[in-house]
Amino acid sequence: MANGSDRPSISIAAMNERVPLAAAFLKGLASPQRLKILCVLVEGEAHVGALIAATGISPSSMSQHLGKLKEEGIVEVRRDHRTLHYRIGHPATLAVMQLLSDHFCKDRS
């Protein structure tokens, strides 16, 4: 095991507490539309218009997905007058999306 013994380095109690949190986190990412948004945001902050242009998601659907991502703590928003700018705000999301971006988001041609 990770600590060199026959016992796992994480306790059953810790797994019972953390695994549901990880499952909920992954469920929040497990939407093609949200993954498109996050593929753009992994490159850096973007305003709603840029996200719509980059993903092809309709404005009403974009609003719903951004609201859900914000509610789940996955993205953060910054207001500049009337413009909302979004960025990945959750460190685990950024780490996961950097990996996914390398394999699924970037143009490989």
Order of alpha helices (4+ residues) and beta strands (2+ residues): alpha-alpha-beta-alpha-alpha-beta-beta-alpha
